[in-house]
Amino acid sequence: MKPMMVVRLAVAWATVAAFAVFGGGWLGGLDAPLVAAGLFVWLFSVILWSAFGVVHEAEELADRLGEPYGTLILTLSIVIIEVALVAAVMLGAKAAPTLGRDTMFAVIMIVMNGLVGVGLILGGLRHHRQNYNLDGAGAYLAAIIPLTTIALIIPNFTTSTPDGSLTAFQAVAFSVLTVVLYGIFLLLQTGRHSDFFTDFVEPGTVVETKAPHPDAGRAAILRHAGLLVVSLLPIVLLSKSLATILDHGIKALGAPSALGGVIIAAIVFTPEGISAVKAIRRDQLQRAINLCLGAVTSTVGLTVPAVLAIGLVSGQRVVLGLAPAEMAVLAMTLLLSVITFSRQGTTVLEGAVHLVVFLAYLTLIFSP
């Protein structure tokens, strides 16, 4: 195990132990601004650093297992972190009906507009025009469009509830539909059409066989899988404490409630976003697309049933329907994504357009 990983795990688990012993007293003193700010910075830093550890171990597994399994492990790990944070806030605050919606929408905007925008600009400036596998991008969008529409738009147009929430029957039905669609997508991604998610090869092109990883045995895979779990657990265990501080801070500052979703999305996807940008700079656009679009697909496919299940079990009202302006931004994002990923090769222009939409989203958070 590398020294950096040892230090990261030591800090993470020491923080878990500290909050297990003293957390009750510390969290009881949040009315003192300096105490609240200090605890937030501490937990935010440790959780973010641990998330980088999760990403590192997932990338180690990706090098050994190849695509699309490596990227799938990474996106599923990140979604577990997100669901843990959202669940902690919902169960702790008891008054966060829009948190799941805000977090999912923030993930979609950050990934499909922020990351895609910055990545395509950097990639276009460095490589001029980058290629990828159209079949893979099309498969992602074919899943993302119905998943996001069912979760974030349709609840606004049902007649059984007036506020973008769902009845119990609708919640169960939508959860089942979402899980089934995501499961079908996973079968396609890991089964007969796994080649959709690897680099596109022109017919007749001679492909150089990639040498296997020098340390790709079962023992190495199990070791990195174990380290991934050990890196992931502190994030889950600390999520409740961070959720308490986050909920208190947003109320004390009078900040928009949607800011909580943005902060959670930023914590969860910063490491993965950095990995995607690095891949683009290395002219590995297909890997970046797998990371970005795969993250959105997994987020909506797994967060929707998790949030609705929490609402049903705890009796909380869950609001999924977006506000009208947000629905317009989501529709524009989906349309632009179809245009961006419907032809071979991307340029700086596509990146600039997506980045403008992301900045419009940020504007609407603070000025709805």
C-alpha positions in Angstrom: 0.0 0.0 0.0 1.3 3.4 -0.9 2.2 5.9 1.9 -0.3 8.4 0.7 -3.1 5.8 0.9 -2.0 4.9 4.4 -2.1 8.5 5.5 -5.5 9.1 3.8 -7.1 6.0 5.4 -5.6 6.9 8.8 -7.0 10.5 8.7 -10.4 9.3 7.5 -10.8 6.6 10.1 -9.4 8.8 12.9 -12.1 11.4 12.0 -14.7 8.7 12.1 -13.5 7.7 15.6 -13.4 11.3 16.8 -16.9 12.1 15.7 -18.2 8.8 17.1 -16.8 9.8 20.6 -17.1 13.6 20.6 -19.5 14.3 17.7 -22.6 14.8 19.9 -21.0 17.6 21.8 -19.4 19.2 18.8 -22.6 19.2 16.8 -24.5 20.6 19.7 -22.4 23.8 19.5 -23.2 24.8 15.9 -24.7 28.1 17.0 -21.1 29.3 17.3 -20.2 30.3 13.7 -16.5 29.5 14.1 -17.2 26.0 15.5 -19.7 25.3 12.7 -17.3 26.6 10.0 -14.4 24.6 11.4 -16.3 21.4 11.6 -17.7 21.8 8.1 -14.2 22.5 6.6 -12.8 19.5 8.5 -15.5 17.0 7.4 -15.7 18.5 3.8 -11.9 18.0 3.4 -11.8 14.5 4.8 -14.8 13.3 2.8 -13.4 14.9 -0.4 -10.0 13.4 0.2 -11.5 10.0 0.8 -13.5 10.3 -2.4 -10.2 10.8 -4.2 -9.0 7.6 -2.6 -12.2 5.8 -3.9 -11.5 7.2 -7.4 -7.9 6.1 -7.3 -8.8 2.5 -6.3 -11.5 2.4 -8.9 -9.0 3.5 -11.6 -6.6 0.8 -10.4 -9.4 -1.7 -10.9 -10.3 -0.2 -14.3 -6.7 -0.7 -15.5 -6.9 -4.4 -14.6 -10.5 -5.1 -15.7 -10.7 -2.9 -18.7 -13.7 -1.0 -20.0 -16.6 -0.8 -19.4 -16.2 -2.6 -16.0 -13.7 -0.2 -14.6 -15.8 2.9 -15.3 -18.9 1.1 -14.0 -17.2 0.4 -10.7 -16.2 4.0 -10.4 -19.6 5.4 -11.2 -21.4 3.0 -8.8 -19.0 3.8 -6.0 -19.6 7.6 -6.5 -23.4 7.1 -6.5 -23.2 5.1 -3.2 -21.5 8.2 -1.7 -24.2 10.5 -3.1 -27.1 8.3 -1.9 -25.5 8.1 1.6 -25.2 11.9 1.8 -28.7 12.6 0.5 -30.2 10.0 2.8 -28.3 11.5 5.8 -29.6 14.9 5.1 -33.2 13.7 4.5 -33.3 11.6 7.6 -31.5 14.2 9.8 -33.2 17.4 8.7 -36.7 15.8 8.4 -37.6 18.9 6.2 -35.7 18.5 3.0 -38.4 17.4 0.4 -36.5 18.8 -2.6 -33.0 17.6 -1.6 -33.0 14.5 -3.8 -34.3 16.5 -6.8 -31.8 19.3 -6.2 -28.9 16.9 -6.0 -29.8 14.9 -9.1 -30.4 18.2 -11.0 -27.0 19.5 -9.8 -25.3 16.4 -10.9 -26.8 16.6 -14.3 -25.9 20.2 -14.7 -22.3 19.9 -13.3 -21.6 16.8 -15.4 -23.4 17.3 -18.7 -22.7 21.1 -18.9 -19.9 22.0 -16.5 -17.6 19.0 -17.0 -18.5 18.4 -20.6 -18.1 22.1 -21.3 -14.7 22.5 -19.7 -13.5 19.2 -21.0 -14.4 19.8 -24.6 -12.8 23.3 -24.5 -9.6 21.9 -23.1 -9.6 18.9 -25.4 -10.5 21.1 -28.4 -7.7 23.6 -27.7 -5.2 20.8 -27.3 -6.3 18.2 -29.9 -8.5 20.3 -32.1 -11.0 17.5 -32.8 -11.6 14.5 -30.7 -13.4 11.2 -31.7 -15.4 8.7 -29.7 -17.8 5.8 -30.1 -21.1 7.2 -31.3 -22.9 4.0 -30.3 -21.9 4.3 -26.7 -22.9 8.0 -26.4 -26.2 7.2 -28.1 -26.9 4.4 -25.6 -26.2 6.7 -22.7 -28.5 9.4 -24.0 -31.2 6.8 -24.8 -31.3 5.9 -21.1 -30.7 9.4 -19.7 -33.6 11.1 -21.5 -36.4 8.9 -20.2 -34.8 8.5 -16.8 -34.6 12.3 -16.2 -38.0 13.0 -17.8 -39.8 10.4 -15.6 -38.0 11.6 -12.5 -37.8 15.4 -12.8 -40.5 16.5 -15.3 -43.5 14.2 -15.3 -44.3 14.7 -11.5 -45.1 18.3 -12.4 -47.9 17.2 -14.8 -49.7 14.6 -12.7 -53.1 15.5 -11.4 -53.0 13.5 -8.1 -50.6 15.9 -6.4 -50.2 19.7 -6.9 -46.6 20.2 -6.0 -44.3 17.9 -8.0 -44.6 15.1 -5.5 -45.9 11.6 -6.1 -48.5 9.3 -4.6 -47.3 6.1 -3.0 -48.4 4.1 -6.0 -46.6 6.5 -8.4 -43.5 6.4 -6.3 -43.4 2.6 -6.3 -44.2 2.4 -10.0 -41.6 5.0 -11.0 -39.0 3.4 -8.8 -39.5 0.0 -10.4 -39.5 1.5 -13.9 -36.3 3.4 -13.2 -34.5 0.3 -11.8 -35.7 -1.9 -14.7 -34.5 0.6 -17.3 -31.2 1.0 -15.6 -30.8 -2.7 -15.2 -31.4 -3.2 -18.9 -28.8 -0.6 -19.6 -26.3 -2.4 -17.4 -26.9 -5.6 -19.2 -26.2 -3.9 -22.5 -23.1 -2.2 -21.2 -21.6 -5.3 -19.7 -22.9 -7.9 -22.2 -23.4 -8.2 -25.9 -22.9 -4.5 -26.6 -19.9 -3.8 -24.3 -18.0 -2.7 -27.5 -20.2 0.4 -27.6 -18.3 1.8 -24.6 -14.7 1.3 -26.0 -12.8 3.4 -28.4 -14.3 3.4 -31.9 -12.3 1.5 -34.5 -12.7 2.0 -38.2 -13.5 -1.2 -40.1 -10.4 -2.8 -41.5 -8.1 -1.0 -39.0 -5.4 -3.1 -37.4 -5.7 -2.7 -33.7 -2.6 -3.1 -31.5 -3.3 -5.6 -28.7 -2.9 -3.8 -25.4 -0.5 -5.6 -23.0 -2.2 -6.9 -19.9 -1.5 -5.0 -16.7 1.7 -6.5 -15.0 -0.2 -6.9 -11.8 -3.6 -8.1 -12.9 -4.0 -11.3 -10.9 -6.9 -12.1 -8.7 -5.0 -11.1 -5.6 -4.3 -7.6 -6.9 -8.0 -7.2 -7.9 -9.2 -8.3 -4.5 -6.6 -6.0 -2.8 -7.8 -2.9 -4.7 -11.4 -3.8 -4.2 -10.9 -4.1 -0.5 -9.1 -0.7 -0.4 -12.0 0.8 -2.3 -14.5 -0.4 0.3 -12.3 0.7 3.2 -12.0 4.2 1.5 -15.7 4.3 0.9 -16.9 3.4 4.4 -15.6 6.6 6.2 -17.6 8.7 3.7 -20.8 6.9 4.5 -20.1 7.0 8.3 -19.3 10.7 8.3 -22.2 11.7 6.0 -24.7 12.1 8.8 -22.5 14.6 10.7 -21.8 16.6 7.5 -25.5 16.6 6.7 -26.3 18.1 10.2 -23.8 20.9 9.7 -24.9 21.5 6.1 -28.6 21.8 7.0 -27.8 24.1 9.9 -25.5 26.3 7.8 -28.0 26.7 4.9 -30.8 27.7 7.4 -28.5 30.1 9.3 -27.2 31.9 6.2 -30.6 32.0 4.6 -29.1 30.4 1.5 -31.2 28.8 -1.3 -32.2 25.2 -0.4 -30.8 24.1 -3.8 -27.3 25.0 -2.6 -27.3 21.8 -0.5 -27.7 19.7 -3.6 -24.9 21.6 -5.3 -22.6 21.1 -2.4 -23.3 17.3 -2.2 -22.9 17.0 -6.0 -19.6 18.9 -5.8 -18.3 16.7 -3.0 -19.2 13.5 -4.8 -18.2 14.3 -8.4 -15.1 16.5 -8.0 -12.6 13.6 -8.1 -14.4 11.9 -10.9 -14.6 15.2 -12.8 -10.8 15.7 -12.5 -10.3 12.1 -13.8 -12.6 12.9 -16.8 -10.7 16.2 -17.6 -7.4 14.4 -17.4 -8.7 11.7 -19.8 -9.8 14.4 -22.3 -6.4 16.1 -22.1 -4.8 12.7 -22.9 -7.1 12.4 -25.9 -9.1 9.6 -24.2 -12.5 11.1 -25.0 -14.3 7.8 -24.8 -13.2 7.2 -21.2 -14.3 10.7 -20.3 -17.7 10.2 -21.9 -18.1 6.9 -20.0 -17.3 8.7 -16.8 -19.6 11.7 -17.4 -22.6 10.2 -19.1 -22.2 7.0 -17.0 -22.3 9.1 -13.8 -25.6 10.8 -14.9 -27.2 7.5 -15.8 -26.2 5.8 -12.6 -27.2 8.9 -10.5 -30.7 9.1 -11.8 -31.1 5.4 -12.1 -30.2 4.7 -8.5 -30.9 7.9 -6.6 -34.6 8.1 -7.7 -35.6 4.8 -6.2 -33.4 5.4 -3.1 -34.9 8.8 -2.4 -38.5 7.6 -3.0 -37.9 4.6 -0.8 -36.6 6.9 2.0 -39.7 9.0 1.6 -42.1 6.1 1.8 -40.4 4.5 4.8 -39.9 7.7 6.8 -43.3 9.2 5.8 -41.6 12.3 4.3 -42.9 14.2 1.4 -40.5 14.0 -1.6 -40.7 16.6 -4.3 -39.1 15.6 -7.6 -40.7 18.0 -10.1 -38.4 20.8 -11.2 -39.4 24.5 -11.3 -40.5 25.8 -14.8 -37.2 27.5 -15.5 -35.2 24.5 -14.4 -37.3 22.2 -16.7 -36.4 24.6 -19.6 -32.7 24.3 -18.7 -32.9 20.5 -18.4 -34.7 20.3 -21.8 -32.0 22.5 -23.4 -29.3 20.4 -21.8 -30.7 17.2 -23.2 -31.2 18.7 -26.7 -27.7 20.1 -26.8 -26.3 16.7 -25.6 -28.1 14.9 -28.4 -26.6 17.4 -30.9 -23.1 17.3 -29.3 -22.9 13.5 -29.2 -24.7 12.7 -32.5 -21.8 13.2 -34.8 -18.2 12.0 -34.8 -15.8 14.4 -33.3 -16.1 17.4 -31.0 -14.7 20.9 -31.0 -14.3 23.9 -28.7 -17.7 25.3 -29.9 -19.7 22.4 -28.3 -17.7 22.9 -25.0 -18.4 26.7 -25.0 -22.2 26.1 -25.5 -22.4 23.6 -22.6 -20.5 25.9 -20.3 -22.8 28.8 -21.0 -25.8 26.6 -20.1 -24.0 25.6 -16.8 -23.4 29.3 -15.9 -27.1 30.0 -16.6 -28.0 27.2 -14.1 -25.8 28.7 -11.5 -27.4 32.1 -12.0 -30.9 30.6 -11.4 -29.8 29.1 -8.1 -29.2 32.5 -6.5 -31.8 34.4 -8.6 -34.7 32.0 -9.4 
